[in-house]
Amino acid sequence: MPEPDLAVLQQWLLTTCTGTGEAHGGDRMPRPSDVVRGSDRLRAEERVDIYARGYRARLRECLKAEFPVLHALVGDQVFGLFADGYVAARPPTSYSMFDLGAGFADFLQETRPQPLGPPGSPDALPTALARLERARAESRRARGVETEPDHQPVAPFAVMTSPDLTVRTPPTLRLLRLDFALLDTVTAADHGVRPPVPEPGDTCYAVARTHYRVRVHVLAPWQHAFLHACAAGGTPLHTAAATTARTCGRDPSRILAALCTWLPLAVDAGLATCTPDDRS
């Protein structure tokens, strides 16, 4: 058999290691003995199998590190089934292990038993947890507010008296709306305690980083809507408040009144940045 070209060899090795079935390449695909030297102790196929099992184990460990709450909740065996199925369905294509978990939540959603149950069904819990944990991982790596000169505390009086205030959300912010109350479960796992099974419940979340620490915040629906309104590069305060009022069916004046006390806290938590409009 002629020596395979590099692309074919790479595809064969990835397919072999991830258990994705027959690789594309037809007659050009090598056999283990064509590229790996066997010995009296181990045949070429056995050596490749050892390497493949080690590679898959490494991928499982990377997924456990990114999704520790899900792993703690479902246990090692079930998480291993999730991880192996994911790697087989979506072999890694990036040099960075950070990219490995990007599609994990979508995979868990796609492989739920059919027909899908109502919101809050137990089989939807792994997907919800995976989405929240992926948001934490992304927030941890994104450019944060820690070194931005515009990220300064804002006083309640400034919110009341500054009609030109522009509100922006930072790249570290991730907004989610999930069908479970996950905060107690996440907190328990983060403290090394066996996490409780979360109760179903429509819940708004913000994942944000401040002082280089990522936190999960539970939001009221109007707060969630307000941050969404400020996400596209920054929005004048009164415009965002009016958009929030329409979205939530509330009076704009009540939204503005609530912002006087909540927005300074949101800025302090890294959920938003406020600047005068002439600096935007």
Protein Blocks (a to p, Z undefined) as FASTA:
>chain_A
ZZddfklmmmmmmmmmnonajaehijmlccfklmpccdfkbcfklmmmmmmmmmmmmmmm
mmmmmmmmlmmmnojklmmmmmmmmmmmmccfbfbfklmmmmmmmmmmmmpccddddehi
aklmmmmmmmmmmmmmmmmmmccfklgmklccddfklmmmmmkbccdddfkbccdddfbd
fklmmmmmmnopacddddedddddddddeehiacdddddfklmmmmmmmmnopaafklmm
mmmmmmnopafklmmmmmmmmmmmmmmnopaccddfklZZ
